[in-house]
Amino acid sequence: MPERSRLPRFRELDGIRGFAALGVFIHHFTKSSADHPALNTPYLNKLFSVLTLGGFGVDAFFVLSGFLITGLLLIDRNKPNYFHNFYWKRALRILPVYFIYLFLTFVIIGHSWGYVLLALLFLVNFANRFNVVSNGVAWSLSIEEQFYLVWPHCVRRLNVTSLYYLALCVFGICNILRFVAALRSGGAPIAYTFYRCDGLGLGALLACQWFSDEGRTAFIRGALRVLNSKITLVFVIVAQIAITVLPASPVGHMATLTFVNYLAYRFIRHIVLRSDERTEESWLGSAVPVFIGSISYGIYMYHGFVLILFDRYLGPIDPASHLATLGRFVVSLAITLFVCFVSSRYIEIPIQGLRRRVLRP
């Protein structure tokens, strides 16, 4: 397969992004509801344990980001103004909502100046090293921005074969470090970049497979056969089920992170490499998932403020009332979607229009 010259829009990936954002919303909604003593029942505890898994939507974002951005970098890597255009695109996409998020954090959440300062430097995922309380979602943006300070240089300077090896190393070494930390100290600070960037590595690995069939050594072909085989998929699923039924442990949590990243990689790979066929995932490309995916960044950044302000001005509700809890969920989700739509239409899209002024041919 020759090198590809264009990254098409995969509508199903927009749908995945939308469901990942909703998963994070459900995760934080559940965490803010589950502390009430009236909800401390065996049935509800199990339900909340399942719903909090939505927090792993962040890892689906990482795999998606690794694939999409590495794919674009591979296409543009021999073009002039490679770095100028990449970082301008990144800034116009990320920073407007990010600055609004930091302003709202400073205004709404007390004693947050240290968090805001670290977030401005994209170092907030190391907040505990600075004795700062991390009380928001900016840690994941810090991981991505740290990764993308380095990764475009690798794509520019290395051939595809070397990128295969590097992406495999990112995935493998990150997992090793995470498990070693869990075994040594009973847990790993999973907001640290070197403990959490394996999803970005898997996404980059998938981008190399999508970009071209060339440059695969015997080792790479063997590694891909193992990684992409149905036997490996079944083994990973069975192992995760076994971990789930065992008592909770730090090692089990680390394994779940690996499982989620790998499952996201396999699902995205299935969509991307079979994009010319009709697949059962086509429902992901329908209007509602794609719309939610189009505002998913806003959902991720704004939803925490909606939950806080709801409880501050419309609550507190009685969490023991299932109807009241459902109402809190529906109203806060509706407000979040509306805010994100307004932000997308009147802030993000107009600022994206500045590309024609700052990007170079």
Beta strands, then each sheet from edge to edge (+ up, - down):
end
